[in-house]
Amino acid sequence: MDQGATSEYRRELYDRALAAALTRLNAGGWGAVRMADIASDVGVSRPTLYAVFGNKAGLGEALVTSEADRFLDGVIRILQSGDSPPATAVHRAAEYAITLAASSAVVGALLAADTGGDSDASLLQSLSPSTRLVGPEMYDELLGWFAERCPATNATTLAYVVDALLRLVISYVVSPGRESPREAAAAVSRIAIMLLPELVSAPQRRD
């Protein structure tokens, strides 16, 4: 097997193992995730799995990184796609975030940890205390997006609005009510328009 094929196989194994780990995590928490079970799920030996991740903590860190990237990339991709009016893009991005958090125990745990709420401590304990889902990178991306579409709004107001909208989305994740993700996202969008009326008249941008 040449080096390219070996690298492709390792990447495929990596992705399949993370998918299997997320399935077991969603079903029973981090305590239900065992390396032997993951190896069986993806059809490899335990030594092979350990060679990829090192140990269960390494698997957990890889899973958290993967899900955090999926969350950040998905939200930013929706906002920057340019195929929807800005207010609609906010709605779609919020719905994506709330839906993903409901289907991924990792995203839910990280968002809860960001607000000091209950989270799966056993999953997060091996990570750096600075590990956050809504960190400076995401905040800066969001602030930049809103600033481009609401140029008449001063920077201080935008900073407060972005912070408030993030907190609102997180509240729907950690303390869900009866609303569906679509309904919750619609509420986020309406509040965004109330706080930033420019969103209604802002032109679509193709970034």
N, C-alpha and C positions, 0 to 999 in steps of 0.2 A: 504494500500500500504506500503510494507516494505521500510526500509531506502535505500536499494540498488536500488529498483525500482524507488524511488523518486529521487535519485541522477542521475539515467540514464535518467529519464524524463526531469529533469532540464538541463542536458547536451544537450539533443536533442533539447529542446526548445531554449537554448542558441545558438546552431549552426544554427537552422532554422531562428532565429531572425536576426542573423548576415548576413546570406545569403540574407534575404529579404531586410535588410538595404542597403547592397551593391548594390543590383539590383536597388533600388530607387535612391541611391546616383549616380550611373553610369548614370541613365536616366535624373536626374534633379538637381544634386548638393545636398549639405548637407541641404540646405533650404527646399528641397522637401521631406526630411525624417521626418516623424511625428510619434510619438509613437503610436497614435491611428491607423495609417495605418499599422504599423508593427504588432501591436496586431491583426488586422483584417487579415493580410496576413498569419499569423501563426495559426490563429484560437483560440486565447486566449483573455482574458479580459485585459484592460489596467492595472488594479491593479496587475495582474499576471506578466505582462511584467515589470512594475515598481519594483516589488519585486525582479526580477532577475538583473536588471541593475541600479536601483536607479532613474535615470532620463536620458534624452537624451544625456547629456554629458557623462554619464557612458556607454551608448550604443556606443557612438563615440569612447571612449577610448578603449573599448573592441574590436571594429571593427578594429581600427588602430593596436592594439597589435596582433590580429589574422592575419591580412594581412601582417604585418611585419614579423611575424614568418613564414608564408607561403613562403614569398619571400626568407628569409635567409635559411630556411630548404631546399627549392627546389634547390637553387643554390649550396649549399654545398653537398647535396645528389647527384646531377649530377656529380660534380667534383670528389667525393670520391667513386662513384659506382665501378670504376675499370673495367668497361666493354667497355671502349673506349680508344684509344690512347690519351695522354694528350692534344694535339692540338685539337682533335675532341671534347674532353670534354669541353674545353674552348668555342668552337663554340656552343655546346649544352646548356651550362650554360648561355651564353650571349643571346641566342635565348629565353630561358625560361624567363630570366629577362625582356627582351624587350617586349615579348608577354604578360606576366603577367601585366606589367605596363600599357600596352594598354587596358587591359580588366578590370583593377581595378583602379578606381579613387583614392582610398586610396594610393596605391603604387605610382601612378603618382604624387599625391600631396606631398607625403613624399620625393620623389626623387627631385621634383622641390624645395621643402623647403631646402633640403640639399645643393643645389647650389645657393640659394638665388633667384630662379626664381618665377614666378607666381604660386600660389597654392590656394587650397580652404581654405582660412583663417578661414572661419566659422567652418570647420571641425576640424582644428588643434588648434584653439585658446584655447580650454580647456585643452590642453596637456602641459606637462612640456616643457619649451624651449629647454631642452636637448634631447627631443624625436627625434631620427634620424633613418632612415632606414639603411643607410650605416654607421654604428657606429663602435666602436673599436672591437666588437666581430666579425663582418663580416670581417673587414679589417685583423684582426689577423688570422682568418681562411684561408682567401685567401693567405695571405703572407706565412703561413705555408705550404699550398698546393704547391705553386710555388717553395718554397725553397726545398722541398723534391724532386721535379722533375727537378730542375735546380741547382744541388749542386755546379756546377762550377762557378755560377754567384754570385758575392759578394752581401752582404746584402743590401748595399746602392742602388745598381742598381735595385735589386728586389723591394725594397720599392718604387722607382720612377716608375717602370713599373706597379706595381699593382695599384698605385694611378692613373697613366695615363689611364689604361684600365678601371678602375671604372668610371673615368670622361668621357671616350668615350662612354661607355654604357649609362650613364645618359644623355649624349647629344643626343643620338638617341631617348631617351624617351621624353625629354622636348622640343626638336626641331626636330621632325621627318621630314625626307625628303621623297623622293619617294620610298626609299628602303623598301622592306618587312622585317619583323623581321628576317627571315632567311638570307636575303642578308646583313642586318646590322650586324648580328652575324658573318657572313663569313668575313666581313671587320674587325671586332674585332679580330677574330682568325688569320687572315693574319698579322695584325699589331703585335699581340702577338708573332708570329713566327719570324717576322723581329727583334723584340726587344730581344727575347729570343730564339735563334736558337736551344738551347738544347731541346725545347719542341718536336721537330721533332724526335729526337733520344731517348728521355726519354722512359723508359719501362712503360707498364701499371702497375699500383699498385692496389692491392686489399686491401683496408684499413679496 
